[in-house]
Amino acid sequence: MGQKVNPIGLRLGINKTWASRWYADPREYADLLHEDLKIRKMVMDLPECKNADIAQIEIVRHPQRVTIVIHTARPGVIIGVKGANIEQIGVQIQKSLTKKVQIKIKEIKRSETNAALVSQNVARQLMNRGSFRRALKMASSAAMKAGAQGVKIRVSGRLGGAEMSRTEEHKEGRVPLHTLRADIDYGFSEAHTTYGAIGVKVWIYNGMMYGHEQKEDAGALLKKQRRDRPERGERSDRGDRASAGRS
């Protein structure tokens, strides 16, 4: 049952935040929502953003301006030589908006543990007619080496050009989808091949989130508590000493 729910949507307000941050009058809401979708599609389709590995586009609306935050693994591609590309992107977006546009770039340090980038990478390999099993194994092992505690990748479609579409899955580690405090990143991409579209879904588990504490796995936390607890022999020695002191 839990696999029918988007892991990010399920955790909104718990340990995930919204990709669009603004408040609007109910009469304007639909128009602004469609504008957000249009901005995202425009940024992804721009030639300046091709092969830029964009994971997420955040949109923050202020009374007089719109701030677009682009999360990318390759900021140099978007910024361009002396900021030429980013200026061009700003000009293109400004044409379709009435408010002033401000663009910010945020670099993703570890692209191997970002679900959106992993799904894009697998989709790219499928479009280049690579083996889907090899692509899944390589992507999941790279994520585990980069520090993820669990990875699940599912591809669905006419895999390898087969006549009948099917679903294949590769899993490593653990991915607790029902645990709300689990930090699970989810990404989806489509590989448009000559024999049809192949969907790629990626779930990456990056440990538990206990408020503002450091992310730590529940299993590791239990081991730590056991280590901190004194051994049975030590406890009996302490008890003997305490009783001797009382007598």
Contacts in CASP RR format, 6 or more apart in sequence:
PFRMAT RR
TARGET T0000
AUTHOR 0000-0000-0000
METHOD contacts of the structure
MODEL  1
MGQKVNPIGLRLGINKTWASRWYADPREYADLLHEDLKIRKMVMDLPECK
NADIAQIEIVRHPQRVTIVIHTARPGVIIGVKGANIEQIGVQIQKSLTKK
VQIKIKEIKRSETNAALVSQNVARQLMNRGSFRRALKMASSAAMKAGAQG
VKIRVSGRLGGAEMSRTEEHKEGRVPLHTLRADIDYGFSEAHTTYGAIGV
KVWIYNGMMYGHEQKEDAGALLKKQRRDRPERGERSDRGDRASAGRS
2 177 0 8 1.000
2 178 0 8 1.000
3 177 0 8 1.000
5 177 0 8 1.000
6 186 0 8 1.000
7 177 0 8 1.000
7 184 0 8 1.000
7 185 0 8 1.000
7 186 0 8 1.000
7 203 0 8 1.000
8 16 0 8 1.000
8 185 0 8 1.000
8 186 0 8 1.000
9 16 0 8 1.000
10 180 0 8 1.000
11 180 0 8 1.000
11 184 0 8 1.000
12 18 0 8 1.000
14 180 0 8 1.000
14 181 0 8 1.000
15 180 0 8 1.000
15 181 0 8 1.000
15 183 0 8 1.000
15 209 0 8 1.000
15 211 0 8 1.000
19 56 0 8 1.000
19 57 0 8 1.000
19 58 0 8 1.000
19 59 0 8 1.000
20 33 0 8 1.000
20 36 0 8 1.000
20 58 0 8 1.000
20 59 0 8 1.000
20 60 0 8 1.000
20 61 0 8 1.000
21 58 0 8 1.000
21 59 0 8 1.000
21 60 0 8 1.000
21 61 0 8 1.000
22 32 0 8 1.000
22 59 0 8 1.000
22 60 0 8 1.000
22 61 0 8 1.000
24 32 0 8 1.000
24 61 0 8 1.000
32 61 0 8 1.000
35 97 0 8 1.000
36 59 0 8 1.000
38 96 0 8 1.000
39 57 0 8 1.000
39 59 0 8 1.000
39 66 0 8 1.000
39 68 0 8 1.000
39 93 0 8 1.000
39 96 0 8 1.000
39 97 0 8 1.000
40 57 0 8 1.000
40 59 0 8 1.000
42 92 0 8 1.000
42 93 0 8 1.000
42 96 0 8 1.000
43 49 0 8 1.000
43 54 0 8 1.000
43 57 0 8 1.000
43 68 0 8 1.000
43 70 0 8 1.000
43 89 0 8 1.000
43 93 0 8 1.000
44 54 0 8 1.000
44 57 0 8 1.000
46 89 0 8 1.000
46 92 0 8 1.000
48 78 0 8 1.000
48 80 0 8 1.000
48 85 0 8 1.000
48 88 0 8 1.000
48 89 0 8 1.000
49 70 0 8 1.000
49 77 0 8 1.000
49 78 0 8 1.000
49 89 0 8 1.000
51 74 0 8 1.000
51 77 0 8 1.000
52 72 0 8 1.000
52 74 0 8 1.000
52 77 0 8 1.000
52 78 0 8 1.000
53 72 0 8 1.000
53 73 0 8 1.000
53 74 0 8 1.000
53 77 0 8 1.000
53 108 0 8 1.000
53 111 0 8 1.000
53 117 0 8 1.000
53 120 0 8 1.000
54 70 0 8 1.000
54 71 0 8 1.000
54 72 0 8 1.000
54 78 0 8 1.000
55 71 0 8 1.000
55 72 0 8 1.000
55 73 0 8 1.000
55 108 0 8 1.000
55 111 0 8 1.000
55 114 0 8 1.000
55 116 0 8 1.000
55 117 0 8 1.000
56 71 0 8 1.000
56 116 0 8 1.000
57 68 0 8 1.000
57 69 0 8 1.000
57 70 0 8 1.000
57 71 0 8 1.000
58 68 0 8 1.000
58 69 0 8 1.000
58 71 0 8 1.000
59 66 0 8 1.000
59 67 0 8 1.000
59 68 0 8 1.000
59 69 0 8 1.000
60 66 0 8 1.000
60 67 0 8 1.000
60 69 0 8 1.000
61 67 0 8 1.000
61 99 0 8 1.000
64 99 0 8 1.000
64 100 0 8 1.000
65 99 0 8 1.000
65 100 0 8 1.000
65 101 0 8 1.000
65 102 0 8 1.000
66 97 0 8 1.000
66 99 0 8 1.000
66 100 0 8 1.000
66 101 0 8 1.000
66 102 0 8 1.000
67 102 0 8 1.000
67 103 0 8 1.000
67 104 0 8 1.000
68 93 0 8 1.000
68 101 0 8 1.000
68 102 0 8 1.000
68 103 0 8 1.000
68 104 0 8 1.000
69 104 0 8 1.000
69 105 0 8 1.000
69 106 0 8 1.000
70 78 0 8 1.000
70 103 0 8 1.000
70 104 0 8 1.000
70 105 0 8 1.000
70 106 0 8 1.000
71 106 0 8 1.000
71 108 0 8 1.000
72 78 0 8 1.000
72 105 0 8 1.000
72 106 0 8 1.000
72 107 0 8 1.000
72 108 0 8 1.000
73 107 0 8 1.000
73 108 0 8 1.000
73 111 0 8 1.000
73 114 0 8 1.000
73 117 0 8 1.000
75 105 0 8 1.000
75 107 0 8 1.000
77 85 0 8 1.000
78 85 0 8 1.000
78 86 0 8 1.000
78 89 0 8 1.000
78 105 0 8 1.000
79 85 0 8 1.000
79 86 0 8 1.000
79 105 0 8 1.000
80 86 0 8 1.000
86 103 0 8 1.000
86 105 0 8 1.000
89 103 0 8 1.000
90 101 0 8 1.000
90 103 0 8 1.000
93 101 0 8 1.000
93 103 0 8 1.000
94 100 0 8 1.000
94 101 0 8 1.000
108 114 0 8 1.000
108 117 0 8 1.000
110 146 0 8 1.000
111 117 0 8 1.000
111 118 0 8 1.000
112 118 0 8 1.000
112 142 0 8 1.000
112 143 0 8 1.000
112 145 0 8 1.000
112 146 0 8 1.000
112 148 0 8 1.000
113 143 0 8 1.000
113 146 0 8 1.000
113 147 0 8 1.000
113 148 0 8 1.000
113 185 0 8 1.000
113 204 0 8 1.000
113 206 0 8 1.000
114 185 0 8 1.000
114 204 0 8 1.000
115 185 0 8 1.000
115 186 0 8 1.000
115 187 0 8 1.000
115 202 0 8 1.000
115 203 0 8 1.000
115 204 0 8 1.000
116 185 0 8 1.000
116 187 0 8 1.000
116 188 0 8 1.000
116 189 0 8 1.000
116 202 0 8 1.000
118 139 0 8 1.000
118 143 0 8 1.000
118 151 0 8 1.000
118 153 0 8 1.000
118 187 0 8 1.000
118 202 0 8 1.000
118 204 0 8 1.000
119 153 0 8 1.000
119 187 0 8 1.000
119 188 0 8 1.000
119 189 0 8 1.000
119 200 0 8 1.000
119 201 0 8 1.000
119 202 0 8 1.000
120 189 0 8 1.000
121 135 0 8 1.000
121 139 0 8 1.000
122 132 0 8 1.000
122 135 0 8 1.000
122 136 0 8 1.000
122 139 0 8 1.000
122 153 0 8 1.000
122 155 0 8 1.000
122 189 0 8 1.000
122 191 0 8 1.000
122 200 0 8 1.000
122 202 0 8 1.000
123 189 0 8 1.000
123 190 0 8 1.000
123 191 0 8 1.000
123 198 0 8 1.000
123 199 0 8 1.000
123 200 0 8 1.000
124 191 0 8 1.000
125 132 0 8 1.000
125 135 0 8 1.000
126 132 0 8 1.000
126 135 0 8 1.000
126 155 0 8 1.000
126 191 0 8 1.000
126 193 0 8 1.000
126 198 0 8 1.000
126 200 0 8 1.000
127 191 0 8 1.000
127 192 0 8 1.000
127 193 0 8 1.000
129 193 0 8 1.000
132 155 0 8 1.000
132 159 0 8 1.000
132 160 0 8 1.000
132 168 0 8 1.000
132 198 0 8 1.000
133 168 0 8 1.000
133 170 0 8 1.000
136 153 0 8 1.000
136 155 0 8 1.000
136 168 0 8 1.000
136 170 0 8 1.000
137 170 0 8 1.000
139 151 0 8 1.000
139 153 0 8 1.000
139 202 0 8 1.000
140 151 0 8 1.000
140 153 0 8 1.000
140 170 0 8 1.000
140 171 0 8 1.000
140 172 0 8 1.000
141 172 0 8 1.000
143 150 0 8 1.000
143 151 0 8 1.000
143 172 0 8 1.000
143 204 0 8 1.000
144 150 0 8 1.000
144 151 0 8 1.000
144 172 0 8 1.000
144 173 0 8 1.000
147 206 0 8 1.000
148 204 0 8 1.000
148 205 0 8 1.000
148 206 0 8 1.000
149 173 0 8 1.000
149 174 0 8 1.000
149 205 0 8 1.000
149 206 0 8 1.000
149 207 0 8 1.000
149 217 0 8 1.000
150 171 0 8 1.000
150 172 0 8 1.000
150 173 0 8 1.000
150 174 0 8 1.000
150 175 0 8 1.000
150 204 0 8 1.000
150 205 0 8 1.000
151 170 0 8 1.000
151 171 0 8 1.000
151 172 0 8 1.000
151 173 0 8 1.000
151 175 0 8 1.000
151 202 0 8 1.000
151 203 0 8 1.000
151 204 0 8 1.000
151 205 0 8 1.000
152 169 0 8 1.000
152 170 0 8 1.000
152 171 0 8 1.000
152 172 0 8 1.000
152 175 0 8 1.000
152 202 0 8 1.000
152 203 0 8 1.000
153 169 0 8 1.000
153 170 0 8 1.000
153 171 0 8 1.000
153 200 0 8 1.000
153 201 0 8 1.000
153 202 0 8 1.000
153 203 0 8 1.000
154 167 0 8 1.000
154 168 0 8 1.000
154 169 0 8 1.000
154 200 0 8 1.000
154 201 0 8 1.000
154 202 0 8 1.000
155 167 0 8 1.000
155 168 0 8 1.000
155 169 0 8 1.000
155 198 0 8 1.000
155 199 0 8 1.000
155 200 0 8 1.000
155 201 0 8 1.000
156 165 0 8 1.000
156 166 0 8 1.000
156 167 0 8 1.000
156 168 0 8 1.000
156 198 0 8 1.000
156 199 0 8 1.000
156 201 0 8 1.000
157 165 0 8 1.000
157 166 0 8 1.000
157 167 0 8 1.000
157 196 0 8 1.000
157 197 0 8 1.000
157 198 0 8 1.000
157 199 0 8 1.000
158 164 0 8 1.000
158 165 0 8 1.000
158 193 0 8 1.000
158 195 0 8 1.000
158 196 0 8 1.000
158 198 0 8 1.000
159 165 0 8 1.000
159 166 0 8 1.000
159 168 0 8 1.000
159 198 0 8 1.000
160 195 0 8 1.000
161 193 0 8 1.000
161 195 0 8 1.000
173 205 0 8 1.000
174 205 0 8 1.000
175 184 0 8 1.000
175 203 0 8 1.000
175 204 0 8 1.000
175 205 0 8 1.000
176 182 0 8 1.000
176 184 0 8 1.000
176 205 0 8 1.000
177 184 0 8 1.000
177 203 0 8 1.000
179 208 0 8 1.000
181 208 0 8 1.000
181 209 0 8 1.000
181 210 0 8 1.000
182 205 0 8 1.000
182 207 0 8 1.000
182 208 0 8 1.000
182 209 0 8 1.000
183 205 0 8 1.000
183 206 0 8 1.000
183 207 0 8 1.000
183 208 0 8 1.000
183 209 0 8 1.000
183 215 0 8 1.000
184 203 0 8 1.000
184 204 0 8 1.000
184 205 0 8 1.000
184 206 0 8 1.000
185 202 0 8 1.000
185 203 0 8 1.000
185 204 0 8 1.000
185 206 0 8 1.000
186 201 0 8 1.000
186 202 0 8 1.000
186 203 0 8 1.000
186 204 0 8 1.000
187 201 0 8 1.000
187 202 0 8 1.000
187 203 0 8 1.000
188 199 0 8 1.000
188 200 0 8 1.000
188 201 0 8 1.000
188 202 0 8 1.000
189 199 0 8 1.000
189 200 0 8 1.000
190 197 0 8 1.000
190 198 0 8 1.000
190 199 0 8 1.000
190 200 0 8 1.000
191 197 0 8 1.000
191 198 0 8 1.000
191 199 0 8 1.000
191 200 0 8 1.000
206 215 0 8 1.000
207 215 0 8 1.000
207 216 0 8 1.000
207 217 0 8 1.000
208 215 0 8 1.000
208 216 0 8 1.000
208 217 0 8 1.000
208 218 0 8 1.000
208 221 0 8 1.000
209 215 0 8 1.000
210 216 0 8 1.000
230 238 0 8 1.000
END
